[in-house]
Amino acid sequence: MHWLDRDDVYYLAVLALIRFAAFFRSPGLSDAVANGVARIASLMPTAKRREVRSRLAACFDHLEEKQIRTIAHGTYRAFWQDAFSLAGVVRPADALRLQVDGLEHVRQALAGGHGAILLDTSFFGRRHLARVILHAHGMAIVQLHASDHLAGFWSQGDTRMRRDVIRPLLEAWERRSVQEILYLSRDAASLAFTRQLVGVLQANRLLCLSGEGRIGQKAVRLPFLGGERRFVTGAMSLAKHSGAALLPFFCWRGDDGRVRMAIEPPIDLRGQTAENGAAAYCRLLETYVRRQPAEYYGWHVES
């Protein structure tokens, strides 16, 4: 394993910027720095930039070129603004003032005694900020990540710097808003790990994982944004097996600049297959993306 590669230099520079912005505890400054990074990234002639604009044009055939550019830039801005919220720039008191709909769904699920699975998305809105908001409302979350998770940044392979410095720092920031973090290895023994997750739910705890996760033994291909996307069905199977409520949630910044969060009613899995549950989540996610396309930074993700 190499000690350092050029990607690590990029990650370290990003972490330094995030920490600099967080030091002043000013959301305005944090957004300004994030917007500057987003502007530079969106102007770089990369394959990602071309794919984002191509997918937007295919999905929204009524859009003019100027509108496509505006939305495409917004996707970069949404990603970087959320990344800059990692280091604690948003105080709990400020998070409590943000609009949240659907907290009663979480409380009702916990009252049932079987825990709840909070289903977030890897590519929409403010997923890091959402956990800060939930924590401010007293929600103790067990977060599930892939073993190579790097807070939304693309990571191919590993180095000692990434393993021993970068990932632990990101984890330390994240632990401010979650109670525990579990990691799912791509070659993990599925039965043993499933038992561990069932144990979390049997203890009537909140398990948070991504509805767009890529690791899973079973998956289904579903129509999504004018094409197809592979959705794993593990969360749905886990909910059926444990009796836990499956609660999708979304956090985004609207056109008026206000942050909103919505926790949807539980996906009804009674008499349904896990594949049906994945299809229900897929439809819900697409609804949010079509309403707020600039908040979705997964346009470039291969189907």
C-alpha positions in Angstrom: 0.0 0.0 0.0 1.4 3.4 -1.0 1.8 6.1 1.6 0.4 9.0 -0.5 -0.9 9.6 -4.0 -2.1 12.7 -5.8 -5.7 12.1 -4.8 -4.7 12.5 -1.1 -3.2 15.9 -1.8 -6.6 16.9 -3.2 -8.5 15.4 -0.2 -6.1 17.2 2.3 -6.6 20.5 0.5 -10.4 20.1 0.7 -10.3 19.1 4.4 -8.1 22.2 5.1 -10.7 24.5 3.4 -13.6 22.8 5.3 -11.8 23.2 8.6 -10.9 26.8 7.8 -14.5 27.7 7.1 -15.8 25.8 10.1 -13.3 27.6 12.4 -15.3 30.8 12.2 -18.7 29.0 12.7 -20.2 31.2 10.1 -22.7 29.4 7.7 -22.4 32.4 5.4 -18.6 32.2 5.1 -18.9 28.4 4.7 -21.3 28.7 1.8 -19.2 31.4 0.2 -16.1 29.2 0.2 -18.1 26.2 -0.9 -19.7 28.2 -3.7 -16.2 29.3 -4.9 -15.0 25.7 -5.0 -18.2 24.6 -6.8 -17.8 27.4 -9.4 -14.2 26.2 -10.2 -15.3 22.5 -10.3 -18.3 23.2 -12.5 -16.1 25.1 -15.1 -13.6 22.3 -15.4 -14.1 20.4 -18.7 -14.4 16.9 -17.2 -16.3 13.8 -18.3 -18.5 14.3 -15.3 -19.5 17.8 -16.3 -20.4 16.6 -19.8 -22.4 13.6 -18.5 -24.4 15.8 -16.0 -25.4 18.2 -18.8 -26.2 15.4 -21.2 -28.4 13.6 -18.6 -30.2 16.8 -17.7 -31.0 17.5 -21.4 -32.3 13.9 -21.9 -34.4 14.0 -18.7 -35.9 17.5 -19.2 -36.3 17.9 -22.9 -38.1 21.3 -22.4 -35.0 23.0 -20.9 -33.0 25.6 -22.7 -29.2 25.5 -22.7 -29.0 28.4 -20.1 -31.3 26.5 -17.7 -29.3 23.3 -18.1 -26.1 25.2 -17.2 -27.8 26.8 -14.2 -29.0 23.4 -12.9 -25.7 21.7 -13.6 -23.8 24.4 -11.6 -26.4 24.0 -8.8 -25.5 20.3 -8.5 -21.9 21.2 -7.7 -23.0 23.9 -5.3 -25.3 21.5 -3.4 -22.6 18.9 -3.0 -19.9 21.3 -1.8 -22.2 23.2 0.5 -23.2 20.0 2.2 -19.5 18.8 2.3 -18.6 22.0 4.1 -21.3 21.3 6.8 -19.3 18.3 7.9 -17.0 20.1 10.3 -19.8 21.5 12.5 -20.4 24.9 11.0 -24.1 24.6 11.8 -24.8 24.8 15.5 -27.4 22.5 17.1 -29.5 25.6 18.1 -29.5 26.7 14.4 -30.4 23.2 13.2 -33.4 23.2 15.5 -34.8 26.3 13.7 -34.8 24.6 10.3 -38.1 23.3 9.0 -38.6 19.6 9.6 -41.7 17.7 8.6 -42.4 14.1 9.7 -40.5 13.7 13.0 -43.7 12.1 14.3 -43.0 9.1 11.9 -39.7 8.4 13.7 -41.3 8.7 17.2 -44.2 6.4 16.2 -41.8 3.9 14.8 -39.8 3.9 18.1 -43.0 3.6 20.1 -43.6 0.3 18.3 -40.4 -1.1 19.8 -38.8 -2.5 16.6 -36.5 0.4 15.7 -36.5 2.2 12.4 -34.4 2.3 9.2 -33.8 5.8 8.1 -33.3 5.7 4.3 -31.2 8.6 3.0 -29.8 9.1 -0.4 -26.1 9.3 -1.5 -26.7 12.0 -4.1 -29.5 14.2 -3.2 -29.6 17.4 -1.1 -27.9 17.8 2.3 -27.3 14.4 3.8 -24.6 15.5 6.2 -26.7 18.4 7.4 -29.7 16.1 7.8 -27.9 14.1 10.4 -27.0 17.3 12.3 -30.7 18.2 12.3 -31.8 14.8 13.5 -29.1 14.9 16.2 -30.3 18.3 17.3 -33.8 16.8 17.7 -32.4 14.1 20.0 -32.2 11.3 17.5 -29.4 8.8 18.3 -28.4 7.3 15.0 -26.4 4.3 14.0 -24.9 5.1 10.6 -24.1 2.4 8.1 -21.4 3.1 5.5 -19.5 1.1 3.0 -16.0 0.3 4.2 -14.4 2.6 1.6 -16.8 5.5 2.4 -15.1 8.9 2.1 -18.0 11.3 2.9 -19.2 11.4 -0.6 -15.8 12.0 -2.3 -14.9 9.5 -4.9 -12.2 7.1 -3.7 -10.6 4.4 -5.8 -8.2 2.3 -3.9 -6.5 3.2 -0.6 -3.3 4.6 0.8 -1.9 4.9 4.3 -2.7 8.6 4.3 -6.3 7.9 3.4 -6.6 5.1 5.9 -4.8 6.6 8.9 -5.4 10.4 8.5 -8.1 11.4 6.1 -10.8 8.8 6.8 -10.4 9.0 10.6 -10.7 12.8 10.5 -13.9 12.6 8.4 -15.3 10.0 10.8 -14.5 12.2 13.8 -16.4 15.1 12.2 -19.3 12.8 11.5 -19.4 11.3 15.0 -20.5 14.7 16.3 -24.0 13.9 14.9 -24.2 10.1 15.0 -24.0 7.8 18.0 -22.2 4.9 16.2 -20.8 4.1 12.7 -20.8 0.6 11.2 -18.9 -0.3 8.1 -20.0 -2.8 5.5 -17.2 -4.5 3.7 -17.7 -5.5 0.1 -16.6 -9.0 1.0 -18.3 -9.2 4.4 -20.1 -12.4 5.6 -23.6 -11.3 4.8 -25.4 -13.4 7.4 -23.2 -12.4 10.4 -23.5 -8.7 9.4 -27.2 -8.9 8.9 -27.5 -10.3 12.4 -25.6 -7.3 13.7 -28.0 -4.9 12.0 -31.0 -6.9 13.2 -29.6 -6.5 16.7 -29.5 -2.7 16.3 -33.1 -2.7 15.4 -34.1 -5.2 18.1 -32.6 -2.7 20.6 -35.1 -0.2 19.2 -32.5 2.0 17.7 -32.3 4.1 14.5 -30.3 2.7 11.7 -29.4 5.1 8.9 -28.3 3.9 5.5 -28.4 4.9 1.8 -31.2 3.9 -0.4 -28.7 4.3 -3.3 -26.1 2.1 -1.8 -24.2 -0.2 -4.2 -23.4 -3.1 -1.8 -25.9 -5.9 -1.7 -26.5 -9.5 -2.7 -29.8 -8.7 -4.5 -30.7 -5.8 -6.6 -33.3 -4.7 -9.1 -33.1 -2.5 -12.1 -35.8 0.2 -12.2 -36.8 3.1 -14.5 -35.2 6.2 -13.1 -34.8 9.7 -14.6 -35.4 8.6 -18.1 -33.0 5.7 -17.9 -32.4 2.8 -15.5 -30.7 2.5 -12.2 -29.7 -0.5 -10.1 -31.2 -0.4 -6.6 -30.1 -2.9 -4.0 -33.0 -4.4 -1.9 -31.1 -5.1 1.4 -32.8 -2.3 3.4 -36.2 -3.5 2.3 -35.4 -7.1 3.2 -34.0 -6.0 6.6 -37.2 -4.0 7.3 -39.4 -7.0 6.5 -37.3 -9.4 8.6 -37.0 -7.2 11.6 -40.4 -5.5 11.6 -38.7 -2.1 11.6 -40.3 0.9 9.9 -38.6 2.0 6.7 -38.6 5.8 6.7 -37.1 7.7 3.6 -36.0 11.2 4.4 -34.7 14.1 2.3 -33.1 17.4 3.1 -32.6 20.1 0.6 -32.2 23.8 0.0 -35.1 25.3 -2.0 -35.1 28.0 -4.6 -35.8 30.5 -1.8 -32.6 29.5 -0.1 -34.3 27.9 2.9 -33.3 24.4 4.1 -36.1 22.0 4.5 -36.2 18.4 5.7 -38.9 15.8 5.2 -39.2 12.4 6.8 -41.7 10.5 4.7 -44.3 8.0 6.0 -43.0 4.4 6.2 -42.9 2.5 3.0 -45.6 -0.1 3.3 -44.1 -3.6 2.9 -47.1 -5.6 4.1 -47.6 -8.3 1.5 -45.0 -6.8 -0.7 -41.6 -8.1 -1.9 -38.4 -6.3 -1.2 -38.3 -5.5 -4.9 -41.7 -3.7 -4.5 -40.2 -1.7 -1.7 -37.2 -0.7 -3.7 -39.5 0.4 -6.6 -41.5 2.6 -4.1 -38.4 4.2 -2.9 -37.2 4.8 -6.5 -40.4 6.5 -7.4 -40.2 8.7 -4.3 -36.6 9.7 -4.9 -37.4 10.6 -8.5 -40.2 12.8 -7.4 -37.8 14.8 -5.2 -35.1 15.0 -7.9 -37.6 16.3 -10.5 -38.8 18.9 -8.1 -35.3 20.0 -7.2 -32.9 18.9 -10.0 -30.1 21.2 -8.9 -30.0 19.4 -5.5 -29.2 16.1 -7.2 -25.5 15.4 -7.8 -25.9 11.9 -9.1 -26.7 12.7 -12.7 -23.3 11.4 -13.8 -23.6 8.1 -11.9 -23.7 5.1 -14.3 -26.9 3.1 -14.3 
